[in-house]
Structures are given as C-alpha cells and as structure tokens.
Amino acid sequence: MPKPETDLPDHMSGKTVRYGHLRVPPSEKQKRVQRHFDSIARRYDLAYILLSMGLYRRWKRICMQKLNLSPGHKLLDLCGGTGDVARTAVRTGGVLSVVYDLNRPMMTAGRKKTSRRNGLQWVHGNAERLAFSDAAFDRIFVGLGLRNLVRVDNGVAEMFRVLQPEGQLVILEFSVPSAPAMRAVYDTYAFKVMPALGRLVTGARAPFRYLAESVQVFPRPESIRDMMEKTGFANVASQPLSKGLVTLYTAEKPGPYDVPPAGTRRR
C-alpha cells in the first residue's frame, strides 16, 4: 500500500488539511483540486465511465432511485461539475435542477452537452458557502465530490441549512473496500492502472493519482455518518456499492416538529 509522503497527526497539523497524502494550507488544497479539474474537464464524463468500468451508470441509477424526485421538487446537484445527474433529473419532468460547482471549465463542458432545457440552472460557487437561502431545496445530491471539500464539516452544515425540513440528502462517494482480497486488487488498480489509463483518456495523470490518495485518506463511512448526525440529520445510513468501491449515504432533515436525537444541534 502506498505510504503518505507527509502525514502529520491531526493534533499537530495546525491550520492544514489533507490533500491526498500531503497536508497543505486550506487555500492550497482548493487551488490544487481546481487545477486538476481544469485539466480533465473536457473528457471528465468519459473518463469516469471508462475508469469505473461502466459501474458509474449503475451507481447513478441507484442514486436517482434514492432521490425519489417528483414534479415540483427543487434539486441541488452540489459539486455537480458537468451536471450529469441534474440533466437526468430534469428529464424526469417538472423538477428544477441547479448545478452548483466551483470549477467553471467543468460547468462549461456540461453546458456544451446540454440543449436548452427549462428547469436546469448553473451556479458557480463554493460548496462550503452556499449562495442560497435557508430551506431552498427539497433534495440535495453530492456525487463523488465530498472528499474534495476543504472542510467537509462546513459543507455538510451548509447542506443541512439549505435543505427543507423533511428534505432528502443523497451522497455518493468513493471508498476503500474492506475485504482484504478486494483491497489488494483495488490498491493495484487505483495507484498503478487508473493513473495510466486516466492519462490516456484525458492527457493528465496527476488528477487520478490525487483521486486514489484522497480516497485512501478520506474518513471511514462511520465517521461521515457521525458528522451528519451531529449536524442534525436524521435517518442517516450508508450502503457500500460494488464491493465497497463507493459508499452511498442517505439522510433526512427532520421536520419542524421532530425531536432531534440527543447530542445533535439544530442549525
């Protein structure tokens, strides 16, 4: 298993955050992640379909089922990039979808694939400081973008704020398989095969090396569930998909008359 180049304990890290195996200032992580997406934006969708061996399509279908969209719903596709899920949601009919992302080239690439559709909007912004009023959305989806936030807890708090009471949150994120045999295969693919294939598809290797490292150091599902519960979310659950290659998180914002679990704090 690859070892971190620089790995300080959390209590010694000061004002740094994880960027793969490194610790860097928060602003530096944001800059580096944005440079990665700049370099692969044009072929991002193709890269993830190929590098996931087609599994991404299955994951998206499951996410759409969990979102359970109905006419009149407002969906925030957070860290939405090229807007793949938002476009699918609009096609279901009667849904307002907002793609929200910090990377302009990714959104530009998505817009080029999108015919003019009523109900699809694009907003440039930071997921840790959402440019929306409280309780603005019925559904929030985050697809493979949570680990790229500088402060994940800030992002989760903002999701809670802009979600309507009884609204649903669905997060899909890469994870490391727990079974030893699968883990060995995963490490070989993630750190050796995927960066090489990624370079063939997009012309860039570094973003896929970062992807592998960022997944390896990302908190375990139980830690993410605990963070969501402490923020105030209810019915928090996680489900491994494809032998644990990704984890599907689901949660609900309590209604106005629900009693929050002990130890949680309403925001």
BADO-664140 format. One record per residue (C-alpha): residue number from 1; residue in one letter; x, y, z. Coordinates in steps of 0.5 Angstrom, whole numbers. Layout:
N
NUM|A|X|Y|Z
...
***
This chain:
267
1|M|0|0|0
2|P|3|7|-2
3|K|5|11|4
4|P|4|18|5
5|E|10|23|3
6|T|8|28|9
7|D|3|25|15
8|L|3|29|21
9|P|-2|27|26
10|D|-9|31|26
11|H|-7|35|33
12|M|0|37|30
13|S|-3|39|23
14|G|-4|47|26
15|K|-8|50|20
16|T|-7|45|15
17|V|-12|40|11
18|R|-11|33|8
19|Y|-9|34|0
20|G|-8|26|-1
21|H|-2|24|2
22|L|0|31|4
23|R|-2|37|9
24|V|-3|43|6
25|P|-6|50|8
26|P|-13|50|6
27|S|-13|55|0
28|E|-7|51|-3
29|K|-12|45|-3
30|Q|-17|49|-6
31|K|-12|51|-12
32|R|-9|44|-13
33|V|-16|41|-14
34|Q|-19|46|-18
35|R|-12|46|-23
36|H|-14|38|-23
37|F|-21|39|-26
38|D|-19|45|-30
39|S|-14|39|-34
40|I|-19|34|-35
41|A|-26|38|-35
42|R|-27|37|-43
43|R|-27|29|-42
44|Y|-29|28|-35
45|D|-35|24|-36
46|L|-32|20|-41
47|A|-26|18|-36
48|Y|-31|16|-30
49|I|-35|12|-34
50|L|-29|8|-37
51|L|-25|8|-31
52|S|-31|6|-27
53|M|-31|0|-32
54|G|-38|2|-33
55|L|-41|2|-26
56|Y|-42|9|-26
57|R|-48|9|-30
58|R|-51|3|-24
59|W|-49|8|-19
60|K|-53|14|-22
61|R|-59|10|-23
62|I|-59|8|-15
63|C|-58|15|-13
64|M|-64|17|-17
65|Q|-68|12|-14
66|K|-66|14|-7
67|L|-67|22|-9
68|N|-74|20|-11
69|L|-76|26|-15
70|S|-83|28|-16
71|P|-86|34|-20
72|G|-85|41|-16
73|H|-78|39|-13
74|K|-72|43|-13
75|L|-66|39|-13
76|L|-59|42|-12
77|D|-53|38|-15
78|L|-48|40|-11
79|C|-41|40|-13
80|G|-44|38|-20
81|G|-39|39|-25
82|T|-42|37|-32
83|G|-49|37|-29
84|D|-50|29|-31
85|V|-55|28|-25
86|A|-58|35|-26
87|R|-59|34|-33
88|T|-62|27|-32
89|A|-67|30|-26
90|V|-70|35|-31
91|R|-71|29|-36
92|T|-76|26|-31
93|G|-81|32|-31
94|G|-83|38|-27
95|V|-76|38|-23
96|L|-72|45|-22
97|S|-65|42|-22
98|V|-59|47|-20
99|V|-52|45|-22
100|Y|-47|48|-17
101|D|-40|48|-17
102|L|-33|52|-16
103|N|-30|50|-23
104|R|-32|54|-29
105|P|-29|49|-34
106|M|-33|43|-31
107|M|-39|47|-32
108|T|-37|50|-39
109|A|-36|43|-41
110|G|-43|41|-38
111|R|-47|46|-42
112|K|-44|44|-48
113|K|-47|38|-48
114|T|-54|41|-45
115|S|-59|43|-50
116|R|-63|49|-48
117|R|-68|46|-42
118|N|-73|49|-38
119|G|-71|47|-30
120|L|-64|47|-31
121|Q|-59|52|-28
122|W|-52|53|-27
123|V|-49|57|-21
124|H|-41|58|-20
125|G|-40|58|-12
126|N|-36|54|-6
127|A|-40|49|-3
128|E|-38|51|4
129|R|-41|58|3
130|L|-48|56|-1
131|A|-51|62|-4
132|F|-58|60|-3
133|S|-63|62|3
134|D|-65|57|8
135|A|-69|51|6
136|A|-69|53|-1
137|F|-68|45|-4
138|D|-73|39|-3
139|R|-67|35|-5
140|I|-59|35|-5
141|F|-54|31|-9
142|V|-47|30|-8
143|G|-43|26|-13
144|L|-36|24|-12
145|G|-34|31|-9
146|L|-35|31|-2
147|R|-28|29|-1
148|N|-25|35|-5
149|L|-28|40|0
150|V|-23|44|4
151|R|-27|43|11
152|V|-32|37|10
153|D|-36|39|16
154|N|-37|46|13
155|G|-40|43|7
156|V|-45|38|11
157|A|-47|44|15
158|E|-49|48|9
159|M|-53|42|6
160|F|-57|42|12
161|R|-58|49|12
162|V|-61|50|5
163|L|-65|43|5
164|Q|-72|44|7
165|P|-75|40|13
166|E|-76|33|11
167|G|-72|34|5
168|Q|-67|28|3
169|L|-60|28|2
170|V|-56|23|-2
171|I|-48|23|-3
172|L|-44|18|-7
173|E|-37|18|-5
174|F|-31|13|-7
175|S|-29|9|-1
176|V|-24|3|0
177|P|-26|-4|0
178|S|-26|-7|7
179|A|-25|-14|5
180|P|-17|-16|4
181|A|-17|-19|-2
182|M|-21|-14|-6
183|R|-17|-8|-2
184|A|-11|-11|-5
185|V|-14|-11|-12
186|Y|-16|-4|-11
187|D|-10|-1|-9
188|T|-6|-4|-15
189|Y|-12|-1|-20
190|A|-12|6|-16
191|F|-5|7|-16
192|K|-2|4|-22
193|V|-7|2|-27
194|M|-12|8|-26
195|P|-7|14|-27
196|A|-4|11|-33
197|L|-11|10|-36
198|G|-13|17|-34
199|R|-7|20|-38
200|L|-9|16|-44
201|V|-16|19|-44
202|T|-15|26|-41
203|G|-8|27|-42
204|A|-7|28|-35
205|R|-4|23|-30
206|A|-4|28|-23
207|P|-11|28|-22
208|F|-12|21|-22
209|R|-6|20|-17
210|Y|-10|25|-13
211|L|-16|21|-13
212|A|-13|15|-11
213|E|-10|18|-5
214|S|-16|22|-3
215|V|-20|16|-3
216|Q|-15|13|2
217|V|-14|18|7
218|F|-22|20|7
219|P|-26|19|13
220|R|-29|12|14
221|P|-36|12|13
222|E|-38|11|20
223|S|-34|18|21
224|I|-38|21|16
225|R|-45|18|19
226|D|-43|21|26
227|M|-41|28|23
228|M|-48|28|19
229|E|-52|26|25
230|K|-48|32|30
231|T|-50|37|24
232|G|-57|35|26
233|F|-59|30|20
234|A|-64|24|22
235|N|-64|17|19
236|V|-57|17|17
237|A|-55|11|13
238|S|-49|9|9
239|Q|-49|3|4
240|P|-43|0|0
241|L|-44|-1|-7
242|S|-40|-5|-12
243|K|-36|-9|-6
244|G|-34|-2|-3
245|L|-31|2|-9
246|V|-36|7|-7
247|T|-41|9|-1
248|L|-48|11|-1
249|Y|-50|16|4
250|T|-57|18|5
251|A|-60|22|11
252|E|-66|27|12
253|K|-67|34|15
254|P|-72|33|21
255|G|-79|36|20
256|P|-81|42|25
257|Y|-84|38|30
258|D|-79|32|30
259|V|-75|32|36
260|P|-67|32|35
261|P|-63|26|37
262|A|-59|27|44
263|G|-53|30|42
264|T|-55|34|36
265|R|-55|41|35
266|R|-60|44|30
267|R|-57|50|26
***
